[in-house]
Amino acid sequence: MKRSTHLKKVQAKKKPWDVLIIGGGASGLGAAVDAASRGYRTLLLEKNDFAKGTSSRSTKLVHGGVRYLQNGDISLVIEALKERGIMRKNAPHLVQDLSFVIPSYDWWNSPFYGIGLKVYDMMAGNLGLGPSTLLDREETIELIPNVKKKGLRGGVIYHDGQFDDARMAISLAQTAENHGASLLNYFGVKALLKENNMVAGVLAKDELSGEEIEISAKVVINATGVFSDEILQMDQPGSRKLIVPSQGVHIVLDQSFLNGPHAIMVPHTTDGRVLFAVPWNNYVVVGTTDTLIEAPSEEPVALEQEIEFILENAGAYMTKQPKRADVKSVFSGLRPLAAPEDNGSATKEISRHHKVTVSTSGLVSILGGKWTTYRKMSEDLINTAQSVGGLPERACITQSLPIHGYDYNSDWANPLHVYGTDIEKILTIDEKGNNSLSELVHLTKNQILWAVREEMAMTVEDVLARRTRTLFLNAEEARNLAIQVAEIMAKEMQASKAWINEQVKNFISLTKNYHIS
Ligand SMILES: Cc1cc2nc3c(=O)[nH]c(=O)nc-3n(C[C@H](O)[C@H](O)[C@H](O)COP(=O)(O)OP(=O)(O)OC[C@H]3O[C@@H](n4cnc5c(N)ncnc54)[C@H](O)[C@@H]3O)c2cc1C
């Protein structure tokens, strides 16, 4: 992907785009793949970097949602289990099976969760990832060596999917481009253009050059997650708020806190939610929380009480208990929950179902949803957009559309597996052989060159937070690498010393949000 190539197409202003999508997270990128693969002229504009919002800050589970089963939200679980299977099938280099152990300390826990999980298995049908089974005490300890042993009776093991959210986002952008879409990061929508009171395009700004440009389109889609109300206000000032932002925090620990390839699922935390401790890239991601937030922000920050809550609840299930000083990184994301009619609902009770809405001026919005269901959300969205925009009717083909890099024989032991079939090109992009910059987070110079040349990485943050996951894994290591990364990027982009200094300064300031010790 080359930003300059896409920019030229937008500046050429040949004819209106069929579909213009605002927002480059899971919803927008999924929509771009769907629209482009149906053959529509598609443009996506993202004001920051792709997946800078919620879509790089999830628990990284591709799941039916055991919690939604507890809440009785059966249709959501069935839909998500189906999508879990499709996502695994279409992106085997990015989605893997993961086994979760629920340790039990009461005699009734194992049979209770065992029955629930058998229902979960049945609902997955032939897209299931493996049967759930009961474990005795010794088997539970064998699978989770760091589990708290005192009072442990046994457990249940079940299967779900795991993925790398930001890498999935980049692969979706590449898939959309492969099908003819144009995509621009650092391109914010400032206003909607109207003709006869109907939305007919957008006024957008290139955040890197400052240039403003009017872009016309047959249908405009608002896929801006927690920022959806901002676009809705541009359309109809004073309209009712449709999004409730709810913050979720994760902490990242070193792998000794699990000491194995299985995750822990805690079905009932002190606030009645579920908590996961999941192995990820040689670290352990633990979360999450559910805190109602007044106004969305681009860089949400974990609250002290959220960090304490996670340490305390995870510690209750671990022999070696995590302390603040063990936290390698902390990241925070905002759930774009579709506001219920009843304002009194707690955020944990608001359904994760998505909604597609159309305003009287023809703005199509996607609200709510989950990463796991991004494909179905996009299908529903483009079905609606096609009739709103008067586009020729064409069927969705994404159920069996391989995602960029598709590699059925992915070797998950290889830290580069997320690149799929691009691995060979990355290994040979620079001929100087082993060019490791960090063994701790498996970062190489080649990945940086690849990110700049092929993945539209424009800043040090793009490289260290989303093209590679360094910042999310180990904030201190990310800070230590910032200068080297900036220098490599500057040489590649022919940027000045002043650019390097500014990038390093900005990135080091950002790492403070991810570093608590
Ligand atoms: C803590 C947490 C854990 C989660 N865990 C899971 C999980 O394990 N599995 C799962 O399936 N789901 C999970 N989710 C849900 C999932 O992450 C979200 O549903 C999904 O990422 C939302 O994607 P989105 O595209 O709607 O929003 P976003 O990713 O926020 O994308 C919206 C984009 O719009 C851009 N934008 C805003 N305004 C403008 C503008 N004016 N012009 C251009 N661009 C604009 C923003 O910069 C942003 O990048 C989790 C969510 C949270 C918060």
The ligand as an SDF file (V2000), in Angstrom:
LIG
                    3D

 53 58  0  0  0  0  0  0  0  0999 V2000
  -11.3620   -3.3610   26.0130 C   0  0  0  0  0  0  0  0  0  0  0  0
  -11.9840   -3.9690   24.8060 C   0  0  0  0  0  0  0  0  0  0  0  0
  -11.8220   -5.3250   24.5530 C   0  0  0  0  0  0  0  0  0  0  0  0
  -12.4220   -5.8880   23.4250 C   0  0  0  0  0  0  0  0  0  0  0  0
  -12.1760   -7.1830   23.1450 N   0  0  0  0  0  0  0  0  0  0  0  0
  -12.7420   -7.7640   22.0670 C   0  0  0  0  0  0  0  0  0  0  0  0
  -12.4210   -9.1060   21.7480 C   0  0  0  0  0  0  0  0  0  0  0  0
  -11.6240   -9.7540   22.4020 O   0  0  0  0  0  0  0  0  0  0  0  0
  -13.0320   -9.6320   20.6620 N   0  0  0  0  0  0  0  0  0  0  0  0
  -13.9280   -8.9380   19.9030 C   0  0  0  0  0  0  0  0  0  0  0  0
  -14.4840   -9.5090   18.9700 O   0  0  0  0  0  0  0  0  0  0  0  0
  -14.1980   -7.6360   20.1470 N   0  0  0  0  0  0  0  0  0  0  0  0
  -13.6120   -7.0320   21.2080 C   0  0  0  0  0  0  0  0  0  0  0  0
  -13.8350   -5.7160   21.4740 N   0  0  0  0  0  0  0  0  0  0  0  0
  -14.6970   -4.9480   20.5670 C   0  0  0  0  0  0  0  0  0  0  0  0
  -13.9430   -4.4660   19.3250 C   0  0  0  0  0  0  0  0  0  0  0  0
  -12.6270   -4.1270   19.6220 O   0  0  0  0  0  0  0  0  0  0  0  0
  -14.6720   -3.2670   18.7430 C   0  0  0  0  0  0  0  0  0  0  0  0
  -16.0220   -3.5790   18.5530 O   0  0  0  0  0  0  0  0  0  0  0  0
  -14.1000   -2.8170   17.3990 C   0  0  0  0  0  0  0  0  0  0  0  0
  -12.7060   -2.7030   17.4430 O   0  0  0  0  0  0  0  0  0  0  0  0
  -14.7130   -1.4720   17.0120 C   0  0  0  0  0  0  0  0  0  0  0  0
  -14.2220   -1.1050   15.7540 O   0  0  0  0  0  0  0  0  0  0  0  0
  -14.7170    0.2230   15.0360 P   0  0  0  0  0  0  0  0  0  0  0  0
  -14.1570    0.2240   13.6810 O   0  0  0  0  0  0  0  0  0  0  0  0
  -16.1970    0.3160   15.1680 O   0  0  0  0  0  0  0  0  0  0  0  0
  -14.1170    1.4100   15.9210 O   0  0  0  0  0  0  0  0  0  0  0  0
  -12.6210    1.9720   15.9290 P   0  0  0  0  0  0  0  0  0  0  0  0
  -11.6260    0.8910   15.9150 O   0  0  0  0  0  0  0  0  0  0  0  0
  -12.5250    2.9240   17.0740 O   0  0  0  0  0  0  0  0  0  0  0  0
  -12.4980    2.7510   14.5560 O   0  0  0  0  0  0  0  0  0  0  0  0
  -13.0970    3.9850   14.3170 C   0  0  0  0  0  0  0  0  0  0  0  0
  -12.0980    4.8330   13.5710 C   0  0  0  0  0  0  0  0  0  0  0  0
  -12.7340    6.0080   13.0790 O   0  0  0  0  0  0  0  0  0  0  0  0
  -11.7540    7.0150   13.0350 C   0  0  0  0  0  0  0  0  0  0  0  0
  -12.4110    8.3260   12.9360 N   0  0  0  0  0  0  0  0  0  0  0  0
  -13.1440    8.9540   13.8780 C   0  0  0  0  0  0  0  0  0  0  0  0
  -13.5690   10.1520   13.4320 N   0  0  0  0  0  0  0  0  0  0  0  0
  -13.0970   10.2880   12.1660 C   0  0  0  0  0  0  0  0  0  0  0  0
  -13.1950   11.3140   11.1810 C   0  0  0  0  0  0  0  0  0  0  0  0
  -13.8470   12.4490   11.4120 N   0  0  0  0  0  0  0  0  0  0  0  0
  -12.5790   11.1210    9.9850 N   0  0  0  0  0  0  0  0  0  0  0  0
  -11.9080    9.9660    9.7140 C   0  0  0  0  0  0  0  0  0  0  0  0
  -11.7860    8.9810   10.6280 N   0  0  0  0  0  0  0  0  0  0  0  0
  -12.3730    9.1160   11.8370 C   0  0  0  0  0  0  0  0  0  0  0  0
  -11.0120    6.8290   14.3390 C   0  0  0  0  0  0  0  0  0  0  0  0
   -9.7310    7.4420   14.3280 O   0  0  0  0  0  0  0  0  0  0  0  0
  -10.9460    5.3010   14.4440 C   0  0  0  0  0  0  0  0  0  0  0  0
   -9.7360    4.7700   13.9580 O   0  0  0  0  0  0  0  0  0  0  0  0
  -13.2230   -5.1000   22.5720 C   0  0  0  0  0  0  0  0  0  0  0  0
  -13.3800   -3.7360   22.8310 C   0  0  0  0  0  0  0  0  0  0  0  0
  -12.7420   -3.1760   23.9180 C   0  0  0  0  0  0  0  0  0  0  0  0
  -12.8630   -1.7190   24.1820 C   0  0  0  0  0  0  0  0  0  0  0  0
  1  2  1  0
  2  3  1  0
  2 52  2  0
  3  4  2  0
  4  5  1  0
  4 50  1  0
  5  6  2  0
  6  7  1  0
  6 13  1  0
  7  8  2  0
  7  9  1  0
  9 10  1  0
 10 11  2  0
 10 12  1  0
 12 13  2  0
 13 14  1  0
 14 15  1  0
 14 50  1  0
 15 16  1  0
 16 17  1  0
 16 18  1  0
 18 19  1  0
 18 20  1  0
 20 21  1  0
 20 22  1  0
 22 23  1  0
 23 24  1  0
 24 25  2  0
 24 26  1  0
 24 27  1  0
 27 28  1  0
 28 29  2  0
 28 30  1  0
 28 31  1  0
 31 32  1  0
 32 33  1  0
 33 34  1  0
 33 48  1  0
 34 35  1  0
 35 36  1  0
 35 46  1  0
 36 37  1  0
 36 45  1  0
 37 38  2  0
 38 39  1  0
 39 40  1  0
 39 45  2  0
 40 41  1  0
 40 42  2  0
 42 43  1  0
 43 44  2  0
 44 45  1  0
 46 47  1  0
 46 48  1  0
 48 49  1  0
 50 51  2  0
 51 52  1  0
 52 53  1  0
M  END
$$$$
